[in-house]
Amino acid sequence: MFLYSITAFGGPQGHLGMMLKTFVQKRKDVTEEELIEYNSFCQLLPGASSTQTITLIGYKRGGVLLATCTLIIWILPAAVMMGAFSFLLTAFPAKNLTAGLLKFIEPMAIGFLAFAAVKAFRISVKNLITQIIMLLTMIITFYFFRTPWIFPILIVAGSIATNFSSKRIPQSEPGKQRPIHWRNIWLFVLIFIIAGVLSETARKQEWPNRKAFNLFENFYRFGSFVFGGGDVLLPMMLDQYVERPVAPKVAENNPNALRIERSDILTGFGMVRAMPGPVFSVASFTGGMALKNEGYKMQLLGCFIGTIAIFLPSALLVLFFFPVWQYMKKYVMVFRSLEGINAVVVGVMWAATLYLLKGIHPMNFSAVSIMNIGAIVGTFLVLRYTKIPAPFIVLVCLLLGWIF
């Protein structure tokens, strides 16, 4: 698992191919049919799908204990590297780095997001209702980026909307459903509630280390609501740490809200493409950047909190839901809901792309804006029409930043 974790580039799609080669063909830990079923099951859950699939391989071989060890070894290398990168940006003035070596990493990240949106659109938006959901989500998200609960509200609405019709996904086995036992989900819900209560109490009473509690709640919420992989984290983090802190009501009622520069978040999302392991490890970087002004010890704590909080919901959900997966497969409403949720995810990704494009002022026609547009378009075209690995794209953008 450690050797796999330091060589697994390419995001969830590349990870699945490497899992097939390593754990099916070479080691025979699971069969190909089992791996495909694990991956399909994890697509139904919020969180890091490749991480959840890896966890299930460990679960199949040795139960909860081995699954936990597998999870830790899988996320540790990427988390350490991304956490260290947050200290690099803290040690050196971010503006100097982003104006030089890292100048094209931000537009490159937008190119990655646009590519992910196009790919998700082709997979998830296949009929009129999903097209309507996607367009409405894109418009609502773009104009209400600072609204606290916009993402979960849209996800719930999308899952309900696609359950009104039975024509696209008909009930295959009527009358054969068995009741699902939800008691195993209590820990996931309990942590969610406790994190929310402590975060709000810490904010209102101005606890000395209130930002650590706020950070845990933020990332646990992200990990609980992210459908569609690491690219969907970007709009959530932009909303939470860039847009929301400057909203009038938030600025008045919560002047000490966690805040991260837009350029820092985009730089982190760009650099994580050059790292092996899960894209969700960007949370290690973002957690460190959120607490960088509190000192190095708190920054290190922020890296740790970001890592634990973002992956904990994924682990709890996959381990608690997998034992009842055979029952859940009989409930067609699960698959109908997923149809709407995936359409919402695509809409959120398009809204985030438009929001980020607005930030680089593409209509200025200055040398800087033209170069940024070139980096975005170039990244998209390379991803769309070639098989060049993502780390090489990052290296080329770093080289261009150094030259120009």
C-alpha positions, 0 to 999 in steps of 0.5 A: 500500500505504501508503494502504491500511495507514492506512485498513484498519480492521475486522480480517481480515474488513474487510481482505478487503473492502478488498483486493477493492476496492483491489487487484482492482477498482481496481488490478487487481494480482490477480484476484478468484479469485486473491485468494480463493485466497490468502485460503483458503491463508492460513487454513491457516497459523498467523499473521496471515492478512490480513498473509499475504494482503497479502504474497502480493499483493506476491509475485505482482507482484514476487517476494520483494523486493516482498513484503518491502517490501509487508509492511513498509509494511503493518505499520509504521503500526500498529506505530508507533502501538501502540508509542507507546501503550506509552510513553503508558502508561509516562509516565502512571500506568497505574492513573490511566488505567485508572481514568478514560479507559480504564476501559471498554477492558478490558471492551470487549476481553472483549466483542470476544473473546466476539464472535470466539468466537461467530463462530468457533464458527458457522464452525468447529464443525459436527459432533460431533467438533469440539464435543467437541474444543472443549469439552475444549479449553475445560475443559483450557485454563481449568484449566491456563492456566499449563502452558507447552505447553498450546496446541501440545499441544492443537493437535496433538491436535486435528489428529490427532483429526479425521483418524480419520474420512474421512466428513466430508472424503473423499479426492477424488483418491486416488493423485494426491498428489505428494511435498511438498518441505520443504527450504524450511522450514529457515529457519523451523525454524532460527530457532525452534530458535536462539531457544529455545536462546538464550532458555533459555541467557540465562535460566539464565546470567542474561545482562544483556539476557536479557529481550530474548532471552526476548521474541523467543522468546515472540513468535516462538512466538506467531506460529508457533502462532496459528491463528485471528487476533489474538484468539487472541493474547490467551489466549497472552499472558495465559498467558505474562505474567500467569499463568505468572510467578506459578506456584509453580515459575516464581516459584522457578526464574525470578524475573525472568520477563517480566511484564505487568499483566493490565489493560495487556494488555487495554487494549492489545487494546482500543486496537488495535481503533481502529488501522488495519492488522493486529491482530497489531500489538498485539505492538508494544505488548506488547513495549514493556510487557514491557521498560518497567522496563528503561529507554526504550531497552530499551522501544523495543527491546521494541517492535521485537522484538515487531513483528519476532518476531510477523510473521516466522513469518507471512512465512516460512511463507507465502513458503515454503509458497505455491510448493508450495500446488498440491501441498498442495491434493491432501492431504486430511489438511491440511483434516482437520487444519485442522478439528480445529485450528479447533475447538481455537482456538474452545475456547481463545477460550471459555476465555480469555473465562471466565478474563477474566470471572472477573477482573472479579468479575461476581457481586459486583453492585457498581456497578463490576462491573455497569458492566463487564458492561454494557460487555461485553454492549454491545460484543458486541451492537453487534458482533453486530447492527449494522455500526458499525465497531470504532474507533467502539466504542472511541471511545464506550468512551473517552468513557464512561470520561471521563464516568463 
